[in-house]
Amino acid sequence: MNIYRTENDSLGNIEVPDKALYGAQTQRAINNFPISGLTIPTSFIQALALLKKSAAQANFELGLLDQKRATAIIESATLITSGKHLDQFPVDVFQTGSGTSTNMNMNEVLARLSGDMLAIPVDPNDHVNMGQSSNDVIPSTIHISAAMTLDNQLLPALAHLHKSILIKAAAVGDVIKTGRTHLMDAMPISLSQELSGWAAQVEQGIEGLESLRPRLHRLAQGATAVGTGINSHPDFASCFCAVLNKHTGLKFKPSDNYFASLASQDVAVALSGQLKVVAVSLMKIANDLRWMNSGPLGGLGEIELEALQPGSSIMPGKVNPVVPEAVAMVSAQVFGNDTTITVAGQSGSFELNVMLPVIAYNLLQSIEILANASRLLADKAISSFIVREGNLQHTLLRNPILVTALNPLIGYAKAAEIAKKAYQSGRSIVDVAAEETNLNRDELMRILDPSALTKGGIRT
């Protein structure tokens, strides 16, 4: 049988599971929002605990919180940042728009843990939440958790993907293939040139994310309820950021304008937009890999991806491009998350945005799944694929578009005529051009050399 205890808050008494570390306000949220079963991400909860830890230290340094309670709150918060008691945060993502339920969930858990350490009361509002409001705590935690997850997960994963592409490009540098535009045969390109395009997309994604970090490091903490800083020490925000920076190694600082930091989530929207750019790049790379791997007989068959699992429950021997498919689905999820964040970002009414929890959930999910997908793409697809050079050469030598290199010598119209004849007869461009022009075979072989054509310029 479940055993309950009676807790109370400003609304009266409520029954709470006896083993729960949280109290009345958390239980009310559990009762009020049985919506999705989705809870706030672990990275957010741990960042919120870090915020409370830093706030307690700042309030102690400012002479507002006694040493015993400050130390106990700091030690309790450290337990949560280290991964303990994470099951004590069951509030649904779809809750009050300010995230008050999640803030109070943390306040109650830390108050209970701290009180048990000291054997004296630690109040969730008066002590743990000292100088704070949900209205500045939750926006600050969105920034802190996103900044830390970017720093620890996504940016390193993208750097790994970028390096993996460059290593593979160097390894296949001499391989020439038929380029494609509109999915149709085009002029030759080296495989390393094609991969360099992927690498540049990833690099630009990294640059875009890096450019947002200074804005992400500006925190709402110190704004309290409406941006005026009521009930917060004038030096709290700067002291808090100094403590937080020691813990994280990042460069957080108080917001330039608290009213904007509470009423809007423009930085989260901008970050989500940049995450969408990264997702677009990953989907492009994933789809290129799928096309190049298609076959093995009825498709392009340019590369062979690592065989990771059987591809069909009915067709023996079938192997599918499962990693690029998974990466494409991650990208689709990020696109959807961005739409949610965009709608939520414009939901600031006067002094407060009221869709903060869903912004936090979707933003952190996008960061985390993009990080995981990037590493998977690097290690299980790009680094390990095999080039099927025979197939590439077969297609390349029969490519009628090679005739483009003859344009400066014989004109576009004549070149088009030769290309059409070569395609219809199934013969090589060199053979047909030797018959249709005054150029000898040696000249044609030199001018139409696929490797030379990848270097650009005018062939004469």
Secondary structure, 3 states (H helix, E strand, C coil): CCCEEEEEECCEEEEEECCCCCCHHHHHHHHHCCCCCCECCHHHHHHHHHHHHHHHHHHHHCCCCCHHHHHHHHHHHHHHHCCCCHHHCCCECCCCCCCHHHHHHHHHHHHHHHHHHHCCCCCHHHHHCCCCCHHHHHHHHHHHHHHHHHHHHHHHHHHHHHHHHHHHHHHCCCCEEEEEECCEEEEEEEHHHHHHHHHHHHHHHHHHHHHHHHHHCEECCCCCCCCCCCCCCCCHHHHHHHHHHHHHCCCCEECCCHHHHHHCCHHHHHHHHHHHHHHHHHHHHHHHHHHHHCCCCCCCCCEECCCCCCCCCCCCCCCCCHHHHHHHHHHHHHHHHHHHHHHHHCCEECCEECCHHHHHHHHHHHHHHHHHHHHHHHHHHHCCCEECHHHHHHHHHCCHHHHHHHHHHHCHHHHHHHHHHHHHHCCCHHHHHHHHCCCCHHHHHHHCCHHHHCCCCCCC
